[in-house]
Amino acid sequence: MALRIRLAKFGRSHHPIYRIVVMDSRSPREGRYIDILGTYDPKRKELIDIKPEKVKEWIQKGAEITDRAKSVLKNANIL
């Protein structure tokens, strides 16, 4: 099973909020996730309740990070 750290879209119309989650690479964007690592609000451009120790733990376990999630985590100085 290939694991990925990626963004899952939640929120309402015209105001999306994304969760940074660990998912199987074959699951859909709003599909079943394994673990929630934090949330991101693109309107305010801020991370809400991110857990950097969990991010590093999943990277050590072999989870790949998608490009969008990587840019969000770099802006927050997690990576």
N, C-alpha and C positions, 0 to 999 in steps of 0.2 A: 504494500500500500504506500503510495507516494503522498507524503504530507506536504502541505503548503501553508505558509502564513500569508493570509490575504484579507481583503476588505469585504465585509458582508453588509449590504445596504439595508438600513432600517429607517424609521422616521416617517414623515408624511410627505405629501406632494409639495414640491418646491422648497423643501427644507430637509434634505437627506441627512442622516447621521449614519456613520459607518462604524461597525465593530471590527476590530482587528482580531481575527480568529485563526485557529488552526483547523484545517479541513482536509479531507481527502481531495486530491487534485481532480477527480472525476465528478465531484458533486457540484450542483448548481450554486449560483451566487448566494441565494438565500436558503440554501440547503442545510443539512445537518452538520453541525460543527462538533469538534472534539473538545476545544477549550477556548475561552474568551480571554484575550490578552489585554484588551482595553477598548476605548471608543474614541472616535475622531469626528469633530464637527467642522466641515469644510467652510461653512459660512463665517465662523469665527476664527478659523484656521488655528485651532488649538486641540490638543489631546486632552481627553478627560479620563482620569483614572487608568493610566497605563501601568503595567506591571513589568518593568525591565528585567527582573530576575526570571520571570516566566518566559520572556522572549528569548533570553540567552539559553535557558534550559531546553526549549524546543529546537533551537538552532543546533545545540550539541547533540540532540537526538536525531538530527538529520533532516529537519523540515527546511524546505526551500522557501525563500521569500519572493513574492511577486514584485514586479517593478513598482507598482503603485504603493504597495505596503512599504517597500524599501525607502521610497522617497519620503513618505510620512514619518517613518522611524528615524531617518537621517535628519529631518528638520527638527525633530524633538531631541536630537543628540543621544538616541538610544544605541545606534550602530556606530 
